[in-house]
């Protein structure tokens, strides 16, 4: 991919800045391969490479390109502008889509956890249609859309990517796919694995810091312990990277659709998340408090990665995986 070098260079310049990261996403998003088209491995490798440079940029670029991939999966082709995907749910808030007498569909209510909504031009938003959910494309400008700064946002990780609610009061919306299509389409699972590729890239950057420290202290009394931790990190990240590579092959082969895709995403995301958490733990033992207190880039990377990997549902995802396996057995 010819875009790689320029994208990574601009990612370095935008490091830690959500607004600048959006400009990077808009510039390069259309050049990043779509999942399932034969270059899924290249797509996920690029996400990992971006995350190794900066997790803020990777987080923003992944979300923007996920929207483009969803639109392509719906047969809509490339759409210009800065896009996001707002699909989270939360207790006490609800967004509804209503068909008006004039034939227009409009959104009413509140959508939680809308990252960078005040800086985006368009979003793909899930809304309730009766007791089902459907996906809609909506323009975020105008008086019918009101992004709200997240109350009490004190995040140390991904601090320039705030995720607050957006209030909709009759905003025009265009259906994308039919009811439940967003969750049932093959790309839903693939998108989740793409996020895991970002987690993996962030952990690889921590591993590089551990490797440098272990090499510098090769003659110290702690050298065997440092080497042990570095070896543990390497095994964990190698296994996670291999899972990701195999998943890309399955996606491009058409073997990751439906239930197979859901199982694959649960396995890969869980494997990567576990490797990331092990890397964070071992890196802390090797590097100690020094870089967390005095190295701004390292401290930001740790905070970013800790927050980002919490998008993994942990025990709940493992329980879902186990239940699906047991149901298949019976």
C-alpha positions as CSV (number, residue, x, y, z in Angstrom):
1,X,0.0,0.0,0.0
2,X,1.5,3.3,-1.1
3,X,-0.4,5.2,1.5
4,X,1.4,3.5,4.5
5,X,4.4,5.8,4.8
6,X,2.6,9.1,4.4
7,X,-0.2,7.9,6.8
8,X,2.2,6.9,9.5
9,X,4.1,10.1,9.1
10,X,1.0,12.2,9.5
11,X,-0.2,10.0,12.4
12,X,3.0,10.9,14.2
13,X,2.3,14.6,13.7
14,X,-1.3,14.2,15.0
15,X,-0.3,12.1,18.0
16,X,-2.6,12.6,21.0
17,X,-4.8,15.1,19.2
18,X,-8.3,13.9,18.4
19,X,-9.1,16.7,16.0
20,X,-5.9,16.3,14.1
21,X,-6.5,12.6,14.0
22,X,-9.9,13.2,12.3
23,X,-8.1,15.1,9.5
24,X,-5.8,12.1,9.0
25,X,-8.8,9.8,8.9
26,X,-10.6,11.9,6.3
27,X,-7.4,12.2,4.2
28,X,-6.5,8.5,4.1
29,X,-9.7,6.6,4.9
30,X,-10.7,5.9,1.3
31,X,-7.3,4.4,0.6
32,X,-7.5,1.7,3.4
33,X,-8.7,-1.7,2.1
34,X,-12.2,-2.8,3.0
35,X,-12.5,-6.0,5.1
36,X,-13.5,-9.2,3.3
37,X,-12.2,-8.0,-0.1
38,X,-8.9,-10.0,-0.2
39,X,-6.8,-7.4,1.7
40,X,-8.2,-7.8,5.2
41,X,-4.7,-8.7,6.6
42,X,-3.3,-5.4,5.1
43,X,-6.2,-3.4,6.7
44,X,-5.6,-4.9,10.2
45,X,-1.8,-4.6,9.9
46,X,-2.2,-0.9,9.1
47,X,-4.4,-0.4,12.1
48,X,-1.8,-2.1,14.3
49,X,1.0,0.0,12.8
50,X,-1.0,3.1,13.4
51,X,-1.6,2.1,17.0
52,X,2.1,1.5,17.5
53,X,2.6,5.1,16.5
54,X,-0.3,6.6,18.4
55,X,-3.5,5.1,19.9
56,X,-5.5,8.3,19.5
57,X,-5.0,8.3,15.8
58,X,-5.6,4.6,15.5
59,X,-8.8,4.9,17.5
60,X,-10.2,7.7,15.3
61,X,-9.1,6.2,11.9
62,X,-10.5,2.8,12.8
63,X,-13.9,4.3,13.6
64,X,-14.0,6.5,10.5
65,X,-13.0,3.6,8.2
66,X,-15.5,1.3,10.0
67,X,-18.3,3.6,8.9
68,X,-17.0,3.5,5.3
69,X,-16.9,-0.3,5.4
70,X,-20.5,-0.4,6.7
71,X,-21.6,1.9,3.9
72,X,-19.8,-0.3,1.3
73,X,-21.3,-3.4,2.8
74,X,-24.7,-1.8,2.3
75,X,-23.9,-1.2,-1.3
76,X,-23.6,2.6,-1.0
77,X,-20.0,3.0,-2.1
78,X,-17.6,5.6,-0.9
79,X,-19.0,8.6,1.0
80,X,-16.9,11.8,1.6
81,X,-16.6,13.7,4.9
82,X,-15.8,12.8,8.5
83,X,-17.9,9.8,9.7
84,X,-18.5,8.1,13.0
85,X,-20.5,5.1,14.1
86,X,-22.8,5.5,17.1
87,X,-24.2,2.2,18.2
88,X,-23.9,2.1,22.0
89,X,-26.9,1.8,24.3
90,X,-27.2,2.8,27.9
91,X,-29.9,2.6,30.6
92,X,-32.3,5.5,30.8
93,X,-31.7,6.8,27.3
94,X,-33.3,5.8,24.0
95,X,-33.2,6.9,20.4
96,X,-36.2,6.2,18.2
97,X,-36.6,6.4,14.4
98,X,-40.1,7.5,13.3
99,X,-41.6,7.5,9.8
100,X,-43.3,10.9,9.4
101,X,-46.5,11.5,7.3
102,X,-44.4,13.2,4.6
103,X,-42.4,9.9,4.2
104,X,-39.3,11.2,5.9
105,X,-37.6,9.2,8.7
106,X,-36.6,11.3,11.7
107,X,-34.7,10.6,14.8
108,X,-35.9,11.5,18.3
109,X,-34.2,10.9,21.6
110,X,-30.6,10.6,22.9
111,X,-27.7,8.4,21.8
112,X,-25.0,7.8,24.4
113,X,-21.2,7.4,23.9
114,X,-20.8,9.4,20.7
115,X,-17.1,9.9,20.2
116,X,-16.0,13.3,18.7
117,X,-19.6,14.0,17.7
118,X,-19.1,17.8,17.7
119,X,-16.3,17.5,15.1
120,X,-17.9,14.9,12.8
121,X,-20.0,15.7,9.7
122,X,-22.0,12.5,9.4
123,X,-22.7,9.4,11.5
124,X,-24.2,5.9,11.2
125,X,-26.5,5.7,14.1
126,X,-28.6,2.7,15.5
127,X,-32.1,3.6,16.6
128,X,-35.1,1.7,17.8
129,X,-37.9,0.9,15.4
130,X,-40.5,-0.6,17.6
131,X,-38.8,-3.5,19.4
132,X,-36.1,-3.8,16.8
133,X,-33.0,-1.7,16.0
134,X,-32.0,-0.3,12.6
135,X,-29.1,1.7,11.2
136,X,-29.5,5.2,9.8
137,X,-27.2,7.7,8.2
138,X,-27.6,11.2,9.6
139,X,-25.9,14.6,9.0
140,X,-24.8,16.0,12.4
141,X,-25.2,19.7,11.5
142,X,-28.4,21.7,12.1
143,X,-30.6,22.6,15.1
144,X,-32.2,19.1,15.2
145,X,-28.8,17.6,16.4
146,X,-27.2,18.7,19.6
147,X,-24.0,17.1,20.7
148,X,-23.3,17.5,24.4
149,X,-19.9,17.5,26.1
150,X,-19.7,14.4,28.4
151,X,-20.4,15.5,31.9
152,X,-17.5,14.8,34.3
153,X,-15.2,13.5,31.5
154,X,-11.9,13.0,33.4
155,X,-10.4,10.3,31.2
156,X,-6.6,10.2,31.2
157,X,-6.5,7.8,28.3
158,X,-7.7,8.9,24.9
159,X,-8.4,12.2,26.6
160,X,-8.9,14.1,23.3
161,X,-11.5,11.7,22.1
162,X,-14.5,12.5,24.4
163,X,-17.6,10.4,24.1
164,X,-20.7,12.3,25.1
165,X,-24.4,12.0,24.3
166,X,-26.1,13.4,21.2
167,X,-29.7,14.6,21.4
168,X,-31.8,14.3,18.3
169,X,-35.0,16.2,17.9
170,X,-36.5,15.3,14.5
171,X,-33.2,15.0,12.6
172,X,-33.7,13.6,9.1
173,X,-32.2,10.1,8.7
174,X,-31.7,7.8,5.8
175,X,-32.1,4.0,6.5
176,X,-29.0,1.9,5.8
177,X,-29.9,-1.8,5.5
178,X,-33.1,-3.2,7.1
179,X,-34.1,-3.8,10.7
180,X,-31.4,-5.7,12.6
181,X,-29.1,-5.6,9.6
182,X,-26.4,-3.7,11.4
183,X,-25.9,-6.5,14.0
184,X,-26.5,-9.5,11.7
185,X,-24.3,-8.5,8.8
186,X,-20.9,-10.3,8.5
187,X,-19.0,-7.0,8.8
188,X,-20.1,-6.5,12.4
189,X,-17.8,-9.3,13.6
190,X,-15.0,-8.1,11.3
191,X,-15.2,-4.6,12.6
192,X,-14.8,-5.9,16.2
193,X,-11.6,-7.7,15.1
194,X,-10.3,-4.5,13.5
195,X,-10.5,-2.8,16.9
196,X,-8.5,-5.7,18.4
197,X,-5.8,-5.0,15.8
198,X,-5.5,-1.5,17.3
199,X,-5.1,-2.9,20.8
200,X,-2.4,-5.3,19.5
201,X,-0.4,-2.5,17.9
202,X,-0.5,-0.4,21.1
203,X,0.8,-3.4,23.1
204,X,3.6,-3.9,20.5
205,X,4.9,-0.4,21.2
206,X,5.0,-1.2,24.9
207,X,6.9,-4.4,24.1
208,X,9.5,-2.4,22.2
209,X,10.1,-0.2,25.3
210,X,10.5,-3.4,27.4
211,X,12.9,-4.8,24.8
212,X,15.1,-1.6,24.9
213,X,15.2,-1.6,28.7
214,X,16.1,-5.3,28.9
215,X,18.9,-4.8,26.5
216,X,20.2,-1.8,28.4
217,X,20.3,-3.7,31.7
218,X,21.7,-7.0,30.3
219,X,24.5,-6.9,32.9
220,X,22.4,-6.0,35.9
221,X,21.4,-8.3,38.7
222,X,17.8,-8.1,37.5
223,X,18.6,-9.2,34.0
224,X,17.1,-12.7,34.2
225,X,13.8,-11.3,35.6
226,X,13.6,-8.7,32.9
227,X,14.4,-11.3,30.2
228,X,11.6,-13.5,31.6
229,X,9.1,-10.7,31.4
230,X,10.2,-9.8,27.8
231,X,9.9,-13.5,26.8
232,X,6.4,-13.7,28.3
233,X,5.3,-10.6,26.4
234,X,6.8,-11.9,23.2
235,X,4.9,-15.2,23.4
236,X,1.6,-13.5,24.2
237,X,1.8,-11.0,21.4
238,X,3.1,-13.6,18.9
239,X,0.1,-15.8,19.6
240,X,-2.3,-12.8,19.4
241,X,-0.8,-11.7,16.1
242,X,-1.1,-15.2,14.7
243,X,-4.8,-15.3,15.7
244,X,-5.3,-12.0,13.9
245,X,-3.5,-13.2,10.8
246,X,-5.5,-16.5,10.6
247,X,-8.7,-14.5,11.2
248,X,-7.9,-12.3,8.1
249,X,-7.5,-15.4,6.0
250,X,-10.9,-16.8,7.1
251,X,-12.6,-13.5,6.5
252,X,-11.3,-13.2,2.9
253,X,-12.1,-16.9,2.3
254,X,-15.8,-16.3,3.2
255,X,-15.5,-18.5,6.2
256,X,-16.3,-15.9,8.8
257,X,-20.0,-15.2,8.2
258,X,-22.9,-15.6,10.6
259,X,-22.3,-17.7,13.6
260,X,-18.7,-18.6,12.4
261,X,-17.9,-14.9,12.3
262,X,-19.3,-14.3,15.7
263,X,-17.3,-17.1,17.2
264,X,-14.2,-15.9,15.5
265,X,-14.6,-12.4,16.7
266,X,-15.1,-13.5,20.3
267,X,-12.0,-15.7,20.2
268,X,-9.7,-13.2,18.5
269,X,-10.8,-10.2,20.6
270,X,-10.4,-12.3,23.8
271,X,-7.0,-13.6,22.8
272,X,-5.7,-10.1,21.9
273,X,-7.2,-8.5,25.0
274,X,-5.6,-11.1,27.2
275,X,-2.2,-10.5,25.5
276,X,-2.6,-6.8,25.9
277,X,-3.4,-7.0,29.6
278,X,-0.4,-9.3,30.1
279,X,1.8,-6.9,28.3
280,X,0.6,-3.9,30.4
281,X,1.3,-5.9,33.6
282,X,4.7,-7.2,32.6
283,X,5.8,-3.8,31.2
284,X,4.9,-2.2,34.6
285,X,7.2,-4.8,36.4
286,X,10.1,-4.2,34.0
287,X,9.9,-0.4,33.6
288,X,8.7,0.6,37.1
289,X,7.2,4.0,37.9
290,X,9.9,6.1,36.1
291,X,8.4,6.3,32.6
292,X,4.9,6.7,34.0
293,X,6.1,9.7,35.9
294,X,8.6,11.3,33.5
295,X,8.0,10.0,29.9
296,X,4.9,11.8,28.5
297,X,4.6,9.6,25.4
298,X,4.9,6.4,27.4
299,X,2.5,7.4,30.1
300,X,-0.1,8.5,27.6
301,X,0.3,5.3,25.7
302,X,-0.3,3.2,28.8
303,X,-3.4,5.3,29.7
304,X,-4.7,5.1,26.2
305,X,-4.3,1.4,25.9
306,X,-5.8,0.7,29.3
307,X,-9.0,2.6,28.4
308,X,-9.2,1.4,24.8
309,X,-8.9,-2.3,25.7
310,X,-11.8,-1.9,28.1
311,X,-14.0,-1.9,25.1
312,X,-13.5,-5.6,25.3
313,X,-16.3,-7.1,27.4
314,X,-14.0,-9.5,29.3
315,X,-15.8,-12.1,31.2
316,X,-19.1,-11.4,29.5
317,X,-17.6,-12.2,26.1
318,X,-16.0,-15.4,27.4
319,X,-19.4,-16.4,28.9
320,X,-21.0,-15.8,25.5
321,X,-18.4,-17.8,23.8
322,X,-18.8,-20.7,26.2
323,X,-22.6,-20.7,25.9
324,X,-22.4,-20.8,22.1
325,X,-20.0,-23.7,22.2
326,X,-22.2,-25.6,24.7
327,X,-25.3,-25.0,22.6
328,X,-23.4,-26.3,19.5
329,X,-22.5,-29.4,21.5
330,X,-26.0,-30.2,22.6
